[in-house]
């Protein structure tokens, strides 16, 4: 009897399961293998007491979900966000499994999260929370077991604290336990830019397929954090016009174009886009439906829904975020037939690819130039794009389903070949 998934029950986990089932149906996957492939391997829930600057002790809840370790060590980010749920973390871990498999990495999928608004914390409080989380999960991770990375609400500095905590736990410096670290601690050149670089690469590649030139391209990016800003820099350098950006405070829209570097300087000085005078102020929801060539959701899940999918005015959607389009919205976009969509497991895979490169460099203690990193990255992105497009044509399915078919099939085959432990 299939599991009920009661502990993972959430809209985003159900969304991931629905996507899986559509791909598994095409593959004709046998029921036993289907359930083994879909369900997370193991889940850890931790309680995190943290002493605040004023002397109070506040307790936070954290998670680590390892979805698949049949194809190698688990891999996936750590998210600090006030809306984190176990179901969300499980869905993100599942998508990481398919993403790693799709692009040919020797990793399974994992994800971590802490329910916290990190923006409200001082640097000291954030460090204590980061170290406590790592201390609690340390026996479940390692360079050959599970390798975390940054995600929403975390960054290079958080990874540095976590790597240091783990190294103290095992008694020696061990940079391979985490990726997305500062360069001085074994980070890879190009890792900070990698996800945005990949989103921009796929955007340019599919626009070229559509016969659309850089000079004819206008771009709206919902979510101007690491992924969104690096994507904006890469696309503006290519010659595209960035006409809309947003963060958690709202959006800015300027049909004449936004100066990306000026916007980034404003955020660096003011901690958000709020008050930025580079265009008209809009809500995040309003920004999504403005006319543009390319729409890039680069924030959180489930922002393109059945409520706004019919109102979108773009030619291409490039999913910089994980799970930004609901199942219902996917159906509406498919029925419209006028929008091409680059799915998340393909579009934002640049980050985990360069995380893999960082892990390799840590294992060998030999480090590459940024040019070498990007050359290898672009080669892997091109191979993945060709495979997805070929599979899409073969099964006459959506690009998302084609990407999932490839990723899921490889994980399922590994599980079937390895068999069940007696």
N, C-alpha and C positions, 0 to 999 in steps of 0.2 A: 504494500500500500504506500503511495507517495506521501512524503512528509507534508505536514500542514503549514510549515514555515511560520508558526505562530510568533516566534521571537523576532523574526525579520519583517513582520507584517507592516508594510508601508506602501504608499503609491509608487515610490521610486523603485523599490525592490520588485513589485509586481510588474512595473514597466520593463525592467531588465529580464524578468522571467518570460514575459510575453514575447520579447525580441528573441530570446533563446528558443522558445517553442516554435516560432516561425521558421527559424533556421534548421532546427532539429527535424521538423516535418519534411523539409526539402531533402535532408540527408537520409530520411527513413530510419532514424536512430532507434535502436532497440530499447525497450522501456527501462531495463536495468541499467544500461550504460547511460541513458538519458538522465536518470535521477542522480547517478553518481557524478556526472559531469556538471549538472546544474547546481547542486547543493554546495554551500561552503564547507571546506574540510574541517575547520575548527574556528571557534570564536572565543576571545578573551575579553572579559569585562573587568575593569579596574577602578578602584576608588582612590582619589588623589587628594589628600589633605595638603593644603598649601598655606603657609604663614604669610599674611599680607603685610604691607609696610606699616599699617597701623596696629599690628600685633594680633589681629583677629586670625583665626584659622578657618578658612573656607574649604569646603569639600566639593570636588568636581568628579564627574563620571567620564571615563574614557573607554575606548574599544580598540581592539585589533582583530580583524577578520582575515584569515588565510583561506582563500577560496580554493586554490589549487596548488599543490606542490608535486604533482606527478611529472611535470615537465622541467623541473628545476626549482631553485629557491623561489619563494614568493617575493613579489615586488610590488610596491605601491606606496603612495604618499600618506602623510599624516595631516589631518585637517583640524584646525582649531576654529570652531564656529558655534554660535549660540543655538543654531538649529540642527546640529548634528544628531542623528538617530542611528540606532543599530541597523535598521533596515536600509538606511542610506549608505552606511559604510559597507554593508554586505553587497549592495548593488554595485558600488564603485569597485569593490574587490572582484566581483564577477566580470565587469567590463575590462578590468586590468588583465584578467586571464586571457580573454579573447584578443585584446590588443597586443600583448606580448607574443602570443601564438601567431597572430596574423602577420607580424613583421619579422618573425623568425628568431625571436630571442629565446634563450634557454632559461626562461623564468616562468613561474606561475603568477597568479594574481593575488594581491592583498591590499588592504587599506586600513588606516587607523583614523581615529577621531577623538576629540575631547569636546564636551559640551561647555563652551566658554566664549565670552566676548573678549577676545584678546586685546582689542583696541582700548578697553577700559583698564588694562593692567599696566603697571609701571614695568620698566625693563627688568628690575629685580624680581618682581612677581612672576613675570613671564619666564624668566630663567628657572625659578624654583618649580614652576608648573612643568616646564619642559623636562627638567632633570627627574622630577618625580615620576612622570609618565614613562620615561625610558627605564628608570629603575624598576618599575612594576612589570614591564614587558620584556626585560632584558633576557630572561631565561627562555623566551619563545622566539627570539630573533638571532641573527648572526649572518656573516657573509655567505654561508652555504645553506642557510635556512630561510631567512626572511630579511629583506633589505629595504628599509623605509626611505622616504624622500620627502621634500616639501610639497605642500598642497595649499589650499585656501587657508589663510591665516597663519601660515608658517613660512620660514625663509631660511637663508643660508646660516644666519646666526643661531636660529633654533636648532638646525641640524648640527652645528658645531657643539652646542651644549649637550645635545643627545649623544653625539659621537664620543665626547669626552666622558660622559657618564658611563657609557657602555665600556669604554676602554679601561676605566677605573674598575669596573665590575669584573672584567676578565683578567686584569692585571698587566695589560700591555696595550700599546697604541694599536688600534685596529680600524683604520679609515674605511675599509671595505664594508663595514656594517651599515653605512648610510651613504646615499648619494645626494647631490645638490649641496655639497659642503663648500665653504670658502676655498679658494685656490690654495691658500697657505696650509690648509689641512687635508690636502689630497683631492680637492675638487677638480673638475675638468673644465678647461677652457671651452666656452660655448654652451655650458650646461644651463646658465641663467637664461640665455636667449633661445634655447633649443626648442621648446614647445611652440613659441611664437614664430620662430624661423620655419618650423615644419608646417604650421597653419598657413603661413604666407606662401611657402613653396607649393602646397597643394592648391591654394587659391589661384596662384599664377598659372599652374599647370592646367587646371580645369578651365580657366578663362581662355587660355590659349586654344584648348580643344573647342571652345565655343566661338572662337574667332573674335574675341573681345580684347582690345589693346589696353595697355596701361593708361594711356591718355583718355580713354573712354570709361574708365572705371572709377566709380564712387563707392566708398566703403563706410558702413556703420558698424561700430564695435560696442557691444553691450558688455561691459566689464573691462575696466582699464587698469587691471592689476598687472602682474608680471606677464601673463600670456597675452592679454589684450594690447598692452603697450609695446611689447616686442614685435607683435604682429603688425601693429600700426607703423612702427619704425621701418620694418622691412618692406611693407607695401608702399609706404610713401617714398622710400628710397628708389623703389622700382618705377615710380611715376604715377601711382594711383592717388586719388584725392580722398582724404579721410574727412568725412562730413558729419560724423556723429560719434560721440564717445560717452561713456557713463561709468559711474561707480555706485557705491551703496547710497550716496546722497542724492543721486539723480543724474540726468543726462544733459549734454550740450550738443546742439545741432546747428550747423552752419553750412548752407548749400554751397558757399564759395570755398569752403575748405577750412580745416582747423590745423594750426601749426602744432604738430605733435610734440616737438621738443619744448615749446613754450608751455603746453599743457602739462608736461611732465615736470617742468621746473616749478609750476604753480603748485602741483600736488606735493612736491618735495618740501615746499615752504609752508603749505597750509594743511597738509595731511589728507586732503580730499579735494574733489572738484567743486565743492560747494562755493558759490560766489565767483567762479571763473567766468570771465567776460568774453570768451572766444566765440560765443554764439548764443542762440536762444536756449533758454532753460526748458527742459522737458523731463517728464518722468521716464523711468526705465521702460515702462509699458508703452508709452507714447513713442519713444525712440525706435522701438522694434518695428513699427509699421510705417516709418517714413520711407519715401522712395529712395532707392539706391541700387547699385549693381550687385554688391556683395553685402550680405548681412552676416556678422560674426558674433554669435552668442558665446561669450568667453567668461561667464560668471558662474552661476550655479545651475542645478538641474531644473527641468520642467518650466522653462520660461516661454517656450513656444507651445501653445496649447490649442484646443479646439475653439477657444474664444478669439484668438488672434491669427490663427494660421490662414484663414480666408482673407485677411486684411493685409498680409505681407505684400510689399511692393519691391521685391528684389528678384534678381535673376539667378543668384547662387547663394546658398547657405553653407557656410564653413563652420562646423561645430568645434570651436576652440575649447568649450567646456565639455564635461562629461554629462550625458543624458539631458541636454537642454530641450529636446523635442519629445513630447509625449507620444504615446502610441496613437491616440486619436488625431493629433496634429500630423503625424506621419501619413495617415490615411488621406487627410484633406489635401496635403501637399502633393501626394501621388495622384489624386483625382484631378487636381488643378492642371498638372502636367507642364506648367510653365516655369518651374523652379527646379534647378539641379541642387542636390544636397550631398555634401561630403560628410559622411558620418563620423562621429567622435572617435570611434576605435581606430579609424584610419587617420583622420585629420589632425588630431592632437598627439599622435604617436611619437613625434620628434623628441618629446621630453623623456620618455622611457628609453628610447633608443640611445640618447646621449647619457642617460643614467647608466645604461649597460656599458657604454664606453668608459665612463668614470670607474665603474666597478672593475672592468678589465685592467685599467691603468693602475688601480690600487693593488690588484693581485700581482701585477708584474713589476710595480714600482718604476714604471717607465711611462712618461707622459708625452702627449701629442700636442702639436700646435693647433690653434683654432682652425686654421685652414684644413689640416688633416681631419679634424673632427667633422667639419661641415661637408667635406668631400665624401667621407664615409656615410654621413647622415643622408645626404641627397641621393646617394646610390641606393640605400636601403628604402628610402621613400619611393623612388621611382619603381623599384621592384615590387613593392607592395601595391602601388597604384595599378601597375599592369596586371597583377594577379586579380585584384578586385574587379577591374573592368572586364577582364576575360570571364570571370565567374558570373558577373552580372549578365553578360551576353549569353552564357551557357544556360543559365537557369531562367532567364527572362524575369528577373526579380529586381527589387530595388537595390541601390548601391549599399545601403545599410545591411540588408539581408545577405548580400554577396560577401561583404566583409565578415559578417558573423559566421556565415557558412564556413569560410576558410579557417577562421580562428577556432571555432568550436570543433570542427572536424579533426584538427590536429591534436587538441586536448583529449577528445574522446578516443582517438586512436591510441594515444599514449596510455590512457587508463585501461583500455581493452587489452593492449599488448602486455601491460604489466600484470594484469589479472587482479584477483582479490587475495588478500593475505588470508591463509587458511584459518 
